[in-house]
Amino acid sequence: MFAVVPNPVPARMKGLNRAEICDVNFQEFVRGWSGRADAKPADDEAILDGSALDARGFRELFESQLISRHLDLMARVLRVQNKVFYTIGSSGHEGNAMVARLTRHTDPAFLHYRSGGFMAERFRKLPGMDPVMDSALSFAASKEDPASGGRHKVWGSKPLWVLPQTSTIASHLPKAFGTAVAIEQARRIGHALPVPDDSIAICSFGDASSNHATAQTAFNVAAWTAYQKLPAPVLFVCEDNGIGISVKTPDGWIARNFSQRPDLDYFFADGLDLAAGYGDVQRAVEHCRRTRRPTFLHLRTTRIMGHAGTDFEIEWRSIEELCAVEATDPLLRSAAIALQSGLMSKDDVLDLYEATRAKCFAAAEEADRRPRLESLEEVMAPLAPYTPDAVAAEAARADYADRRLEVFGGEAKLPENQPPRHLAVQINQALHDLFAKYPETLLFGEDVAQKGGVYTVTKGLQKAFGPRRVFNTLLDETVILGLAQGYANMGLLPMPEIQYLAYFHNACDQIRGEAASLQFFSNGQYRNPMVMRIASLGYQRGFGGHFHNDNSITALRDIPGLVVGCPSRGDDAVTMLRTLMALAKVDGRVCAFLEPIALYMTKDLYEAGDGGWQTAYPAPGEAMVPGEGRVYGEGNDDLVIFSFGNGVPMSLRAARAIEAKHGWKVRVVDLRWLVPLNEAFIREQAATAKRILIVDEGRRSAGVGEGIVTALVEGGLSAVPLQRVVGADTFTPLAGAAFLVIPSEEQIVAAVGRFA
């Protein structure tokens, strides 16, 4: 089938790099082809006997393959001239163009980085688009790159429904699955989809990445869903080239691992042979679209020219092995098909090859002349959009459903007409309100439906709004956050619940690497609006250990673009939730809402029965500015205490003891918003302080307290005497020992004695 480069490499090829050898291989193969050509087929005739691919389709697929190949060759040549900044190529994977041809441009696609062929072919779906120039702009990191605006080399296109991501470790598979589920679920709640109702979600990845825990999570939840006969039209495309950088995949592993999985429908196609593979790809795509079941397409590929430009394969692979790999080059097979079928002559093939090369290099040279990002402001522009007036108006908007009857059952039962209540009740009431305000909102997670959550915070929500909007998931935080991204992709407003803060760390990359990065990598064209609720922090009595008393939010604090709020009392929780939902709705922001577990049921502040920590419900129309804190004891300057969450009522109780013991007038500042910290507000509150105390239940290292100190020092307030009361750098133990490692009221009072 294929011509093999003589072994050893001929003398004329000595000193050439692998890209140049592959280039020469193709040309010599075409010139040396000596087979007998058939009569030229008509456009609508099979390219070869028995093939499902017609001549017109083959010609266009071959053109797409050549575009992909010459983009790779161009990148290798121009990288050394600093005109191109990315050399992970698609050579050997050009058969993925078949998947693009057989799907629609409205099928959301989450692509492997070796998807040059797919992209070149999908560009045919809409007239007037140029895959060569668009790709060249991306390779050149030009700010005119229509995918990312020069922020990264990613395959992406808003009009072609290719959502940009780096896709290096299959971390995009959960959100692809989530998008497939969202396509089906949106229709069932009457939400208008941005794509046709029978769309499918496509995600491609390598054989090595299929072993990653995140990928296995996606395969498992897809099968879990299909087992219950729930639709999940996701097409998993495993592009099997047999190697991950330098680690070989055992022969037959992908077929063995996936061909017999129940509820994951397996298809194999030869991605190295367009004529032979096309029908099998077609069957997989049609099966996924018709049955709405998760489908696994095992696409045979190879890897030509190494993992990237810096991968000198000759250092770790033998010449014989490299020659054998290069002999399986799918472009050699496509050239043979073109010649054997009579569709093209040798000159036709070589002319097309050189014309494609010229077009790719000309586009690259032009892209090099286009402007690049030159300022930090330009780089960060799409990361964290914020339109204050629009967010404020949306948070305060109250023109939604008749909540009196539809949600709460009458005027007298409206939450603002009830007596003051504790945090858990007020969050629950706020969720009911927000579900009435936003019919596109979904809430999901572990135990949130009939049970109403571990702490009853979502109690009654499923009964009020139905199981299509409030539902349980399997026990997998990666899946929960993948679903959230999928729903957001389809225009819904997800509110995923993570049962405990420690559980978030199991799935952190779904926010850090995927959700929070999408606006950045798509230059603001795509977004993942969501409000992630997390039962958080310490001080649970009689229950706990590390996984239920996790006081570390460090993993959240350094995620670019994320908004993190943490209330300490019920009325703040209500207005903060309204603001977070407005941020998600208006600006597409990814938000986290940390709910202090120990304060859920807290009613009293100073003495038992005083009801001092119960609050009235803010009526619709009342909202909060992001970053706005709450101040207790305005004007008291002897000591200013900065805190949040559980630390606020502790600090208030400690303040009373400090005033009684030292006569100091104490001000307590509840930050409420932890990411980003409102540094101007912190400095404003500290400006008149004689002493500053920071109460941070997080750990000493990398906690919120460090951010407060930085804000003060950088604001020129380093001369003000300052102390910190913080948690220890340790995991939280079980039972009473937990209170040895997190701050206490006694420690707050004692810290005053450290001031000179």
N, C-alpha and C positions, 0 to 999 in steps of 0.2 A: 504493500500500500504506500509506504513512504520511502523516499530515498534517504540513505544514511550517509552522513559525511564520512569520507574515508578515515580510517583509523590506523596510525596516528594522524593528527591534523597535518595537512599538506604544508610544505615549506612556505608556500605563498601566504598562508594564514598565520604563520608564526608572528607573534607580537601584536596580533589583533585582539581586542577585548571581545567578550562574549556577545555583546550587542552587534559588533561589526561582523562577527562570524555568522550570527543568525541572519543578518542582512545579506551577506554573500551567499549563504546557503539557499535562500529563497530564489535569488536571481539565477544561480547555477542550476538549481532544480528545474526551474522553468525552461531555461535554455537547453537543458539536457533531456527533457521529457521526450520519450520516443514511442508513446502509445498510439493506438489508432483512435481517431476521433469519430464520434457518432454524428449523425445529421443534427444540425443545430435545432434545438427544440423551440417551439413557440413559447411565448411568455407564460401561458397558462398550462403548459405541459410539464410533466415531472422532469426534474433536472436529470435524474437517472432512473432507470426502470425500477419500480417498486418504492421509490421515495415519495414521501408525503409533501415534499418541497417542490414548488414549481420553479421554472427558470427565472421568472421575474424576482421572486422572493430570494432565490439563491444569489442573484446578481447584487441585490441590495444588501443582503447579509454579508457578502464578500466585501463589498465596499465599506461596510461598518467595521468589519474585522481589520481591514487595511488602515482605516483611520486610527483605530485603537493601537495598532502596531507602530505606526509612524509617530504617534504621539509619544510612545515609549522610547523609540529611537531618538527622536528629537530631544527628549528630556535628558537622556544619557549624554548627548553631545553638548547641549547648551548648559548643563549644570556646571561644568568646569569653567564656563565663561560667566557664571553668576547671573545668567539670564533666566534660569529655571531653578526652582527650589524644592523639587519633589521628584524622586526617581523610583518609587514603588510602582511597578508597572503591571499591566494586564496581559502581558505576552504569555500565551499558552491558555488563557482563559477566554479568548475571543468568542468561543461558542456560546457564552452567556447572552450574545446578541439574539439568539433564538428565543430566549425567555422574554426579551423586550418586544420582539416582533409579535409574539403570540399572546401578549397581555395588552392592556390598554394604558394610555397615558394618564388615565384617571384611577388606575390601580395604585394606591400608595406604595412606594418602593423604598426600602431601607437596605442600602447596598454595601456589599463588601468592597474594599478599596481596589480590587482588581476588576472593575466593572466598566472599563473603557468601551468594550464592545456593546454592552447593554445600553450605555448612554448614547453612543453614536446611533444605534438603531432606534431608540425611543425618540430621538430628535426628529425622526421622520413623521412622527404622529401629528406634529403641528407644523404648518407651512411657515417659511420665513425664518426658521431658527438654524443656527450654524454651530454644530457640535465642535468643530475644529477651533474656531475663534473663542468660543466660550471656554473650552478646555484650556486653550493656550493662556487666556487671561488668568485662569485659576493656577496653572503651573507657574506663572510669572508673579504670583502674589500681587496682582494689580487690584487697586480698589474698584476698578470697573468690572471685576469678576462678578458675573450675575449670581453666582451661587453663594459666596461668602463675603464678597466685598474685599477680598484680599487677605482674609484672616487665616485661612488654611486651605490646603488643597483637599477639597472634598467633592465627591460627586453629588450634585444637587441641582434642582431646578424647580422653582415654584410652579410655572405653567405645566411642567411635566410630572408633578406630584412625586418628585424624588426628594425626600427630606434629608438634608445634609447631616452626616455624622462621621466620626472617624472610624468606627466599626472594627477596632483592632482586636478585641477579645470577645466578639459576639455579644457585647453588652446591649446591642440594639434589638436583639431577638424578643425580649419581653415586651417592648413597646410596639413591635410589629404585631405580635399576638394580640396585644391590647387594642390596636387599631382594627384588627379583623373582628374582634368581639364588638367593638364600638359600632362598626358598620351595621351589624345586625341589631344591636340593642337600641341604637338611636331611633330606628324606625318604630320600634315597639313602644317608645314613649312619645311618639309624635314629633320627634326632632327632625328638622330638615337637614339632610346630609349634604356636605359640599361635593360629594362624588355620587355616581349612580348607585342605586340600591343593591345591585348585584356585583359590586366591586369586590376584589379580593386584595389582601395585603401581601406583598412580596418582600422577603428578606433573604439576602444571600450572605454566605460566610464560607470560610475555608474548612477543610477536613480537620485541621489541628484545632481550630476554634470550637468545633463541635463538642470537644471534650471539656470545655470550660464549664464551671458550675453555673454561670449565668445562662449559657445555652441549654444545659440540661434542665434548668428551671423552666425554660420556655417549652421544651419538648414535653416535659411532664405535665405542665398545666394545659397544654393543647390536648394531650391525651385524656387528662382528667375531665376536660370540658366535653370532648367527643363521647367519652364513656357515658356521660349523662344525657347524650343526644342533644346537646346544645350546640348551635352553629358557631364555628370559628374558622372562617375561610382564609386561612393563612397558608401561603406557599413557601415552605422552607426550601431554599435552594442551596444545597451543599456542593460547593465547587471543589471537587476532590482532586488535588494535584499531587497528593502523596507525601507532602512534606510541609513542615512549619518552620520557616527560616532554615535551620539545619537539622531539625529533628524529624525523622521519617515516621510517617504513619504506617503501622503494620499493614501489610498487604491484606486486603479483604475486610479490614476492620469496619469501615463505614457500612458496607452491606450487611455484615454480621450484626452490627450494633443496631441498625435501624430497619432492616427489611422485615423483621418479624415482630415489630412493636405493635401491640394491639392499639387501635384507635389513632394510629399515626400512619396514614396511607402512603406506601412507599412506591416510587417509580424510579427507574434508572434510564438515563439517556447518555449517549456518547457525545460529549461536547467537543470532541476533536474532529467530528465528521458531520458536517451540516446535512448531507443527504441522508445519512443513517439516523442521526439523532433527532431530527426535526419532528418526526411523527411521535416519538416518545415524549418529547417536551410538550407537544400539543395535547397528548392524552393527559398528562399531569395537570396542565393548566385547566383544561375543560373539566376534569374531575373535581378540582378544587372549586371552580365556579359553580358547577351544577350541584354538587353534594353539600357545599358549605362546610366541608370537613377539613381539618388540618392535613396538609399533604406535604410529603417529604420527597423532593426531587433530588436524586443523587446524580449529579452531573460530572461526568469524567472530564478532567482537564489535565493540563501539565503546567510546569512553571519554566518558562524560558528566560534566560538572562539573570537568574538569581533573584533573591528576595527584593533587593534594592541596589542602587548604584554602588553602595559601599560593601556589598556582599560579594567578595572575591571567591567564587565557588571553587576555583581551581586550587585553593588552599586546603580545601577539605573534601573535594570530590575528585575522583579520578577522571582522566581524559576520556577513558572508555565510557564511563557513566554519563558524562556530559554529552558525548556524541550520541549516545542512545536516547537521552532525553530530547536533544535537538532534532532527532529523527522523527519524533512524534509531534512536531510543530503542527498545529491545526492549519496554519496558513499553507503549508505544503499540500495537505490534503485538499484544501479548498482550491488551490491552483490546479491540482490534478483533476478535480471534478469539473472545473471550468474548461479544461482542455479536453478531457475525455468526453464530455457531453457535447462538444462542438460549439458550446456557447461562446467561447473566446479562443482566439489564437494566442500563440506565445507572445507575439508583439502586443496584442490587446492586453494581456495580463501584465506585461512589463511596463507598458505605457501607463496603465492605471496605477500600478505600484509607484512609479516615479512621479506621476502627477499628484498622487496623495502625499508623497514625501514633500514635494515642493509646496503644497498647500499648507502642510503642518509647519514647516520651517518658516514660511512667510508669515503665518499667523503668529508664531512664537516671536519672531523679530518685531512684528508690530506690537505685540503685547508688551514686549520689553520697553517700548517707548511710551507706554501708557503710564499714568501716575500711580504711585503706590501710597500706602498709608504713611503719613509723615508726622502725625502727632498722637499723643496719648488719647486726646479727646476723640479723634477719629476711630482709633482702635476700639475704644470702650463704648462708642455711641449706641450700638444695639443691645448692649449687655443688660442694662437695667433701666428700661424706659419708665419715665414717671411724668404724668401730666396731672399736677396737683389739683387744679380746678375741676377737671373732669372726674378725677377719683373722689374728691370731696362731694361733688354733686351726686355721683352714683351711690356713694355710701349713705348719703342722707335721703336718697330717693325713697318715697313711701307710697307711690302710686301703683301698688300691686294688689293681688287678690283680696277679696273680702275676708280678712283674717278672722273677723269676729265669729263667723259661722263655719267657714270652710276649714279653718285650722284649729281654732281654740274653742269653738262651740258657743259663742255669745259674747256680748259686750262685757259682761261682768267677769268673764273668764280670761279676758286679755291679760297678758302677763304684767303690763304696766299698771293694771288695776288690782294687782295682788299685793299682799304685804311683802316686805323685804325677804329675800331668799338667799340661800348659799350658792356657791360657785357652780356646782354640778347642775342644779335646777336652772340657773340662768343660762348656762351654755345650751342646755336642752331646749329651752324656750327660744333661744336665738336660732338654733338649727331649724326648728319648725318655721320660724319667721323667714329665714333665708330660703328654705325650700319653697315657700309660697312666692317669694320674690323672684326666684330664679328657677323656672320650670326645667331648665336644662341641667340642674345640679343633680349629681349622684353621690351617695355616700356608701362606702363599702370598706370591708376589712374583716378581721377575725371577730366573730361573736357580736357584731353590731346590729344584727337584724332582730329576730324574735327576742333574744336575751336583752338587747338594748345596751350591749357593751359590758365589760367587766364591772364598770362603776355606774351602770344605768344611765350614762350620759346621753345615749341615743334611744332611750326608752320611748316607745310609742311612735317613733318616726316611721318605721316600716308600715305600721297599721294606718297611719295618716296618709302616707304617700305611695304605698304599694311596694311590692318586692322587685319591681323593675328599676326603682330608684334607690332603694335601700336594701342591700343584700350582703350576705356573707361570702367570703372568699376562702380558698384553701389556705393553709397555714404556711405562707411564704411571702415575706415582705417584698422581695424582688418582684414577685408577680403583682402584688398590690400596687406598687409604684409603676410597674410597666403598664398595667391597666389604666392607671391615671393618665399616663402620657398618651395612650391610645385614645381614650375618651376625649382628651383635650385636642388631639389631632382632628377629630371629627366635629369640633365645635361645641362640645359639651363642657360643663364646668365641674370637674371632679373634686370630691372632698374625701381623699383616702384617709383611713385611720390606721396609725401604727400603734399597736396595743401598749407598748412600753418603749421608752427612749432607747434602751439597750438593744431593742430589736431593730431599730433603724440602722444601726451599724452593720447589720447583716446585708443591707441593701443600699448602703450609702451611695454607691456609684450610679445608681439609677437617677439620683438627683444631681450629684456632683458632675458625672461625666456625660449624662444624657439630657435630663429635663432642663437643668439650669444653663446648659451650654447651647441649646438649640437656637435661641434668638441670636446669640453671638455668632455661631457658625453659619447661620442662614442670613446674616445681615438684617435681622428683624423681619424676614419674610414669613417665618414660621415661629410659633410660640407654644408653650406648654402651660397654659393657665391652670393653676390648682392651688388648693389650700389643704395642706397636709396637717392633720391633727395628730398630736402625739401626747399620750399620757406620760408625764415626765417628772423628773427630779426625785428628791429623797424625802425623808421624814415620815415614811409610812410606818406605823407602829403595828407590831404583831404580824408583819408580812413583809417579805422582802428578800434581802440579799441583793447582790449586784444587779440581777436582771429585772428587779422591780424597784430598785432605789438608785437608778443611774443618775448621777448628778453632773455628767460631763456633756457639754454641748459644743465642745471644741470642733468636732467633725462637721457641725453646721456652720460655725462662725467663719470658716475660710472658704465657703462655696461662693464664688462670684455671682452676684445678681440675686441671691436668695434674700428673702425678707423673713425675719424671725421675730415673732411677738410672744410675750409671756405675761399673762395677767396674774394678778394676785387676788383679785376680788371679782364678784359676779358682774357688776355693771360695766367694769372695764372690759371684761371678756366679751360682752355683747357688742359694745361699740368697736372693739378691735376686730372682731369677726366680720362686722359689716365693712370695715375698712379693708381688711384682707381680701374679702370677696370682690370689693370694688377694684382693688389693685389687680386681681386676676382677670376680672371681666374687662376692664378698660385698657390696661397696659400689658396683659398677658403674663403677669409675674408669677413666679413659682414662690409659694409662701409656706412657712411652717408656723404652726400655732402650738406652743408648748403649754399644756394644761397641768398645773401642779397637782399631782394626785393627792398629796396630803392636805390640800386646801379644798378639795371637792366638797366635802361635807362639813367644813369648818363653819361654825355659826358665831362663835364668841371670840372676843379679842383679848380682853383683860381678865375677866372673871367668868366663871361658868354661869350661863344664863343671861349675859349682858347683850347678846345678839349683835355685838359690835362689828362682826365681820359678815353680816348679811346686808344686802343692798337692794334697793328698788330697781326694777327693770326699766331701762331707758326706752322710751317710746320710739317707734319708727320716726326717723328724721334726725335723731341724735346720732352723731358719728364722732370720729376721732381723726386727727391729723397723724399720719405715720411719723413716728419719732417723738410724739408728744408724751411727756412724762406726767406723773402726778406728784404733787408736793404736799407734804403734811408739815405744818408748822412754818408756813411762809414767814420769812423775816427773822427767824431764829438763826443766829450766826455763830454761837459758841461752838457748836459741833454740827456738821452736815454729814449725814449717813447716806451713801448711795447703795441701793440694793434692787432686788427684783424677786418675783415669785415668792417662795416661802420666806425669804429673808425680810420681806416687808413687814408682815405682822410681828415677826420676831424683833425687828429693829424698833418698831413702835413700842412694844412692851419694854425693851431694853432702854429706850429713850426716857420712859417714865421713871425707871429706876435710876438712870443717870442724873436726871433733873433733881430727883429726891436726894441723891447722895452728894452731888457736886454743885447743884444749883445752876447747871448749864442749861441754856435754852437750846433744844435740839430740833433740827430740821431733818426729816426723813424724805428722801427722794426715791420714788419708784420709777425706774427707767421704763418699764413696760416693753420697750422695743430694744431688742438685743442685737439685731443685725438689720441694717447697719446701725451702729451706735450713733446717737445724736450728739456729736461732740460739742456742738455749739451750746446745746442745752446743758450739758455737763459742766462746761466752763462757766456758763452763766450762773448756775447754782453754786459753783465753787468760788466765784469771784469775791464774795464778801465773807467767806467762811474763815473762822479762826483756826479750825481744825477740821480734818476730813477723815472719815472712816468709811472703808469699803467693806460691805458684807456680801460675800459671794459664796454661795454654797457649792459652787463648782470647785474643781481642783486648783491648787496653788499654781500649777503650771498650765499656761494656755487657757485660763479661764476668762470670763467676762471682766473680772477685776483688772487684769493686765491691760485690757482695752481702755478702761476708765483711767488708769494711771497714765497711759500713753497720751490720752486726750488732755489730761491736766498738764503734763510736762510740756507737750508740744504747744499748749496754749499759754505758756509762760507762768504757770502756777506752781512750779516745783518748790517754791519756798514755803508754801503752806504745809504745816505739819500733817503727816498722813500716816495712817495705819491700815492694814488689811486684816480682816477675819475671813479666812477661806477654808475650804475643805482640804484634806490631806491628799497627797499624791498616791492614792491607793484605791483599790476596788472596795466596794462597800460590803462589809461582812453581814452576817445574818443576826437577827434579833437585836438585843440591846447594844451589841458591839457596834452597830451601825452609827450610833450617836457619838461614838468616840472619834469618828473621822469626818464628820460634817459640823459646821458651825452651830453654836448654841447661844441662847440669850446670855448665859453666864459669861461666855467668851467675849461677847460684844461689850458687856459692862466692864469686864476685866481689861479690855483693850484700851479703855480710857486712861487707865493707870500708866500706860506706856507713853503717853504724851508728856513731854518734859514740862 
